[in-house]
Amino acid sequence: MRIPVRLFRAAVISIAAVGLSGCGLFSSHDARFDPAELTEYTPSLSVSTLWSTSIGSGGDYGFAPQVVGDTAYAATPSGSVVALDLASGAVRWRVDDKPLQAGVGSDGNTTAVVTREGVVVAYDATGHERWRSQAASAVNVPPAVGNGIVAVRTTDYRIQAFDAASGKLRWNIQRPGPALALRTSIRMAVAPNLLIAGMPNGRLLVIDTASGAVRWEGTVAASRGASDLERISDVVGQPITIGPLLCGVSYQGRITCFDVSQGGRAVWSQDISSATGMVTDGQRIYLPDLRDRVHALDLKDGHQYWKQAALLNRRLSAPAVIKNVVVVGDYQGYLHFLSRTDGALLARTQIGSDPIQSALLATPRGVLVQTNNGNLSLVGVSD
């Protein structure tokens, strides 16, 4: 019996399940996709956990910490929402509510999360509830907060913006969606007066936050393949904006950078796909590909500086850049520190044994890490 397409549209494919089988979801075991054993080497970098605290329980791709000034914000599926002092990890305020599906987004004045029922909840700067508003459907992507709005991306391919002060729906955008979409590390980016969102079908949207008008829309990568699974090409991670450049990377697609000062002209692209996204230091872009080889590309023209394959199939997180290193987390709770210059392995440390699925966050004091057991840790790096 054929399953109607409308039922497929409600489905969300876990990137872990897809990645484990090398895109052959129902194939037999293939040793080529087994996680690489950890490489023995002499560390040349000193790393240490500055503080670690339990902020709740559970973890998922829809949860990522955020820092505004000297405050770290985080949430867990169990319903905990916390604000902590970045330097010490001391809790400034904490709320325990209904189980959550996504969080956290914050601009320091408004902090937002989304419940499993698709209710967007906003808190003020002291942790007191400000409002609750119903989204059009479920939300698996952390809210984006800024420019006076709280924006969410729903599973029916809408972007909805709620007024940060009142919770009133300000605008709503919907795009046609594919039969299947990923549940992985996806985040929207806030820029002055703009919201930048990656979408399924390899699309990037630049939206005016005041009116909801789409200022620009472009294709990072086109869908390809004979089956719904093969045609998945969601834009993953968080889009990068540096000067006039806007860059996105897609699953089963490529990475593309556009010049928005020239009408969104594609400047360069590389046939490198990712499951979790990328980061930049202003000169290079760093990202793990679908097999977890870590790449360093020139931001201006896309040429490759180096590729590190020692972490093959270790289900790496979205990376962070701090000082002279690129940091990625893996499925066993390890953080790996790679040289920005040549990709050499410099150090590693284990933050518990649970997977690190949330995107890592570089801060002035260290790398903020949220693990799947509900722990939040700050890891420092010294030469």
C-alpha positions as CSV (number, residue, x, y, z in Angstrom):
1,M,0.0,0.0,0.0
2,R,1.3,3.4,-0.9
3,I,1.6,6.0,1.9
4,P,0.0,9.3,0.9
5,V,2.4,12.2,0.5
6,R,0.5,14.2,3.1
7,L,1.5,11.7,5.7
8,F,5.1,11.9,4.6
9,R,5.0,15.7,5.1
10,A,4.5,15.1,8.8
11,A,7.6,12.9,9.1
12,V,11.0,14.2,10.3
13,I,14.0,12.0,9.5
14,S,16.7,11.8,12.2
15,I,20.0,12.6,10.8
16,A,21.6,10.1,13.1
17,A,19.6,7.3,11.5
18,V,20.4,8.4,8.0
19,G,24.1,9.0,8.7
20,L,24.6,5.6,10.3
21,S,23.6,3.8,7.2
22,G,25.5,6.1,4.8
23,C,22.2,7.1,3.3
24,G,21.3,3.5,2.8
25,L,18.6,3.4,5.5
26,F,17.6,-0.2,5.1
27,S,21.0,-1.7,4.0
28,S,23.0,-4.3,5.9
29,H,25.9,-3.3,8.0
30,D,28.8,-1.7,6.1
31,A,32.1,-1.4,8.0
32,R,33.0,1.7,6.0
33,F,30.6,3.7,8.1
34,D,31.8,2.5,11.5
35,P,33.1,5.3,13.7
36,A,36.9,5.7,13.6
37,E,38.8,4.6,16.6
38,L,40.4,7.5,18.5
39,T,43.9,8.3,17.3
40,E,46.7,8.3,19.9
41,Y,48.9,11.4,19.8
42,T,50.8,13.7,22.2
43,P,48.5,16.7,23.0
44,S,50.1,20.1,22.3
45,L,47.3,22.2,23.7
46,S,46.0,22.5,27.3
47,V,42.2,22.3,27.8
48,S,40.2,22.1,31.0
49,T,36.6,22.2,32.2
50,L,36.1,25.5,33.9
51,W,32.6,24.6,35.2
52,S,29.9,22.1,34.6
53,T,26.3,22.0,35.8
54,S,23.1,20.0,35.2
55,I,20.5,22.3,33.7
56,G,17.8,19.6,33.3
57,S,17.5,16.3,31.5
58,G,17.7,15.2,27.9
59,G,19.1,16.8,24.8
60,D,18.4,17.0,21.1
61,Y,19.3,18.9,17.9
62,G,16.6,21.5,18.7
63,F,18.5,22.7,21.7
64,A,21.6,24.9,21.7
65,P,23.0,27.3,24.2
66,Q,23.3,31.0,23.6
67,V,25.3,33.8,25.1
68,V,24.4,37.5,25.4
69,G,27.0,39.6,27.2
70,D,28.1,37.8,30.3
71,T,25.0,35.5,30.5
72,A,24.6,32.0,29.1
73,Y,21.1,30.8,28.3
74,A,20.1,27.1,27.8
75,A,17.1,24.8,27.9
76,T,16.4,21.1,28.0
77,P,13.6,18.8,26.7
78,S,12.6,18.2,30.3
79,G,11.3,21.8,30.5
80,S,14.1,23.6,32.2
81,V,15.1,27.1,31.0
82,V,18.1,28.7,32.7
83,A,20.3,31.8,32.7
84,L,23.7,31.4,34.1
85,D,26.8,33.6,34.8
86,L,29.2,32.7,32.0
87,A,32.3,33.1,34.2
88,S,31.2,30.9,37.1
89,G,28.2,28.8,35.9
90,A,26.1,30.2,38.8
91,V,22.4,30.2,38.1
92,R,20.9,33.7,37.7
93,W,17.4,32.4,37.1
94,R,15.7,29.1,36.3
95,V,12.2,28.1,35.2
96,D,10.8,24.5,35.1
97,D,7.8,24.2,32.9
98,K,6.2,21.8,30.4
99,P,8.4,19.5,28.3
100,L,10.1,21.4,25.5
101,Q,10.7,20.7,21.8
102,A,13.1,23.5,21.0
103,G,15.2,26.2,22.7
104,V,16.7,28.5,23.5
105,G,16.7,31.9,21.8
106,S,17.5,35.1,23.5
107,D,18.6,38.7,23.0
108,G,19.1,39.3,26.8
109,N,15.8,41.0,27.2
110,T,13.5,38.2,25.9
111,T,14.3,34.5,26.1
112,A,12.1,32.0,24.2
113,V,11.5,28.3,24.0
114,V,8.9,26.0,22.4
115,T,6.9,23.3,24.1
116,R,6.1,19.9,22.5
117,E,2.6,21.2,21.7
118,G,4.1,24.1,19.6
119,V,3.5,26.8,22.2
120,V,6.1,29.5,22.1
121,V,6.9,30.7,25.6
122,A,8.8,34.0,26.2
123,Y,10.4,35.1,29.5
124,D,11.7,38.5,30.5
125,A,15.2,39.4,31.6
126,T,14.5,38.1,35.1
127,G,13.0,34.8,34.1
128,H,9.3,35.8,34.6
129,E,6.9,34.6,31.9
130,R,5.9,37.3,29.5
131,W,3.6,35.5,27.1
132,R,2.6,32.3,25.4
133,S,1.5,32.0,21.8
134,Q,0.6,29.0,19.6
135,A,2.7,28.3,16.5
136,A,1.2,26.8,13.4
137,S,2.7,23.4,14.0
138,A,5.5,21.7,15.9
139,V,8.9,23.4,16.1
140,N,12.2,21.6,16.0
141,V,14.5,24.6,15.5
142,P,15.6,26.9,18.3
143,P,13.7,30.2,18.2
144,A,15.6,33.3,16.9
145,V,15.2,36.5,19.0
146,G,16.1,40.0,18.0
147,N,14.9,43.1,16.2
148,G,11.7,43.1,18.4
149,I,10.5,39.6,17.3
150,V,10.6,36.0,18.3
151,A,10.8,33.9,15.2
152,V,10.2,30.2,14.9
153,R,10.5,27.7,11.9
154,T,7.7,25.1,12.0
155,T,7.6,21.6,10.6
156,D,5.1,22.6,8.0
157,Y,7.8,24.9,6.5
158,R,6.5,28.2,7.9
159,I,8.5,31.0,9.5
160,Q,6.4,32.9,12.0
161,A,7.3,36.0,13.9
162,F,5.7,37.0,17.2
163,D,6.1,40.4,18.8
164,A,8.7,40.1,21.5
165,A,6.8,42.4,23.9
166,S,3.2,41.1,23.5
167,G,3.4,37.7,21.7
168,K,1.1,38.8,19.0
169,L,1.7,37.2,15.6
170,R,3.4,39.9,13.4
171,W,3.8,37.9,10.2
172,N,3.8,34.5,8.7
173,I,5.7,33.1,5.7
174,Q,5.3,29.6,4.2
175,R,7.1,27.8,1.5
176,P,6.3,24.6,-0.3
177,G,8.1,21.7,1.4
178,P,9.5,18.3,0.3
179,A,8.0,15.0,1.4
180,L,10.8,14.5,3.9
181,A,12.9,16.9,6.0
182,L,15.8,16.5,8.4
183,R,15.8,16.8,12.2
184,T,19.3,18.0,12.8
185,S,21.3,21.0,13.8
186,I,19.5,24.0,12.2
187,R,19.4,27.6,13.4
188,M,18.3,30.9,12.1
189,A,20.5,34.0,12.1
190,V,19.5,37.5,13.2
191,A,21.2,40.5,11.5
192,P,20.2,44.2,11.8
193,N,16.6,44.4,10.6
194,L,16.9,40.9,9.0
195,L,16.2,37.3,9.7
196,I,18.1,34.7,7.7
197,A,16.7,31.2,7.6
198,G,17.8,28.0,5.9
199,M,14.9,25.9,4.5
200,P,14.3,22.4,3.0
201,N,14.9,22.1,-0.8
202,G,18.3,23.8,-0.3
203,R,16.8,27.4,0.0
204,L,18.0,30.4,1.9
205,L,15.6,33.2,2.9
206,V,16.5,36.8,3.9
207,I,13.5,38.4,5.6
208,D,12.7,41.9,6.7
209,T,11.9,41.5,10.4
210,A,9.6,44.5,10.6
211,S,7.3,43.5,7.7
212,G,8.0,39.9,6.9
213,A,8.8,40.7,3.3
214,V,11.3,38.3,1.7
215,R,14.2,40.6,0.6
216,W,16.1,37.8,-1.1
217,E,15.8,34.1,-1.8
218,G,18.4,31.8,-3.2
219,T,19.4,28.2,-3.8
220,V,22.3,26.7,-2.0
221,A,21.8,23.3,-3.7
222,A,19.1,21.8,-5.8
223,S,17.5,18.5,-4.8
224,R,18.6,15.4,-6.7
225,G,17.8,11.7,-6.8
226,A,15.0,9.3,-7.6
227,S,13.6,8.8,-4.1
228,D,12.3,11.2,-1.4
229,L,15.3,10.2,0.8
230,E,17.8,10.9,-1.9
231,R,16.2,14.4,-2.6
232,I,16.6,15.7,1.0
233,S,18.8,18.8,0.7
234,D,17.9,20.9,3.7
235,V,20.1,23.8,4.5
236,V,21.7,22.9,7.9
237,G,23.5,24.6,10.7
238,Q,23.3,28.4,10.9
239,P,23.9,30.6,7.8
240,I,27.1,32.7,7.8
241,T,27.1,36.4,7.2
242,I,30.4,38.3,6.8
243,G,30.3,41.7,5.1
244,P,28.5,41.2,1.8
245,L,28.9,37.4,1.9
246,L,26.0,35.1,2.9
247,C,26.9,31.4,3.0
248,G,24.9,28.3,3.5
249,V,25.5,24.5,3.4
250,S,23.1,21.7,2.7
251,Y,22.7,18.0,3.4
252,Q,23.4,15.9,0.2
253,G,24.1,19.1,-1.6
254,R,26.9,21.7,-1.4
255,I,28.2,24.9,0.3
256,T,27.5,28.1,-1.6
257,C,28.4,31.7,-0.8
258,F,26.5,34.7,-2.3
259,D,27.3,38.4,-2.6
260,V,24.2,40.1,-1.3
261,S,25.5,43.5,-2.4
262,Q,25.3,42.3,-6.0
263,G,21.8,41.0,-5.9
264,G,22.7,37.7,-4.3
265,R,25.1,36.6,-7.0
266,A,26.7,33.2,-6.3
267,V,30.4,33.9,-5.7
268,W,31.6,30.3,-5.2
269,S,30.4,26.8,-4.3
270,Q,31.9,23.5,-3.4
271,D,30.4,20.1,-3.6
272,I,30.8,19.4,0.2
273,S,27.7,18.4,2.1
274,S,27.1,18.6,5.8
275,A,24.7,17.2,8.4
276,T,25.4,19.8,11.1
277,G,26.7,23.1,9.6
278,M,29.7,25.3,9.6
279,V,31.5,28.2,11.3
280,T,33.8,30.9,10.3
281,D,36.7,32.9,11.8
282,G,36.3,35.7,9.2
283,Q,38.9,34.3,6.9
284,R,38.0,30.6,6.5
285,I,35.0,28.3,6.8
286,Y,35.2,25.1,8.8
287,L,32.7,22.2,8.6
288,P,32.4,18.5,8.9
289,D,31.1,16.7,5.9
290,L,28.6,13.8,5.8
291,R,31.4,11.3,6.7
292,D,32.8,13.7,9.4
293,R,35.9,14.7,7.6
294,V,36.6,18.3,8.7
295,H,37.3,20.8,6.0
296,A,38.8,24.3,6.0
297,L,37.8,26.5,3.1
298,D,38.8,30.0,2.1
299,L,35.9,32.3,2.7
300,K,36.6,34.5,-0.3
301,D,36.9,31.8,-3.0
302,G,36.2,28.4,-1.4
303,H,39.6,26.8,-2.1
304,Q,40.5,24.1,0.4
305,Y,43.3,24.7,2.9
306,W,43.1,21.3,4.6
307,K,41.0,18.2,5.4
308,Q,41.2,16.1,8.5
309,A,39.8,12.5,8.3
310,A,40.9,11.2,11.7
311,L,37.3,11.6,13.1
312,L,35.5,9.7,10.3
313,N,31.9,8.7,11.1
314,R,32.1,10.0,14.7
315,R,28.8,11.9,14.2
316,L,30.4,15.3,14.8
317,S,28.5,18.3,16.1
318,A,28.5,21.7,14.5
319,P,31.9,23.2,15.1
320,A,33.2,26.3,17.0
321,V,36.3,28.4,16.6
322,I,38.2,29.7,19.6
323,K,41.7,31.2,19.6
324,N,43.7,29.1,17.1
325,V,41.6,25.9,17.2
326,V,38.5,24.4,15.7
327,V,36.5,22.4,18.1
328,V,33.9,19.6,17.4
329,G,32.0,17.2,19.7
330,D,31.2,13.6,18.9
331,Y,28.8,10.8,19.8
332,Q,30.8,9.6,22.8
333,G,31.0,13.0,24.5
334,Y,34.5,13.9,23.3
335,L,35.6,17.3,22.3
336,H,38.3,17.4,19.6
337,F,40.6,20.4,19.2
338,L,42.1,20.9,15.7
339,S,44.6,23.4,14.5
340,R,43.1,26.2,12.4
341,T,46.3,26.3,10.4
342,D,46.6,22.7,9.2
343,G,43.8,20.6,10.9
344,A,46.3,18.7,13.1
345,L,44.8,17.1,16.2
346,L,45.9,19.1,19.2
347,A,43.9,17.8,22.1
348,R,40.7,16.1,23.2
349,T,38.7,15.9,26.4
350,Q,35.6,14.0,27.3
351,I,32.5,15.8,28.7
352,G,30.7,12.8,30.0
353,S,29.7,9.8,27.8
354,D,26.6,11.2,26.2
355,P,26.5,12.4,22.6
356,I,27.1,16.1,21.8
357,Q,24.4,17.0,19.3
358,S,23.8,20.7,20.2
359,A,26.0,23.1,18.3
360,L,29.1,24.2,20.1
361,L,29.3,27.8,21.1
362,A,32.6,29.8,21.2
363,T,32.6,32.5,23.9
364,P,35.3,34.9,25.2
365,R,35.8,32.5,28.1
366,G,35.8,29.2,26.4
367,V,33.6,26.7,24.5
368,L,30.1,26.2,25.8
369,V,29.0,22.6,25.4
370,Q,25.5,21.1,26.0
371,T,25.3,17.4,26.1
372,N,22.4,15.0,25.7
373,N,22.2,14.3,29.4
374,G,21.2,17.9,30.2
375,N,24.7,19.1,31.3
376,L,26.1,22.5,30.3
377,S,29.9,22.9,30.5
378,L,32.4,25.6,29.8
379,V,35.7,24.3,28.5
380,G,38.7,26.6,28.4
381,V,41.7,26.6,26.0
382,S,45.2,27.7,26.9
383,D,48.4,27.6,24.8
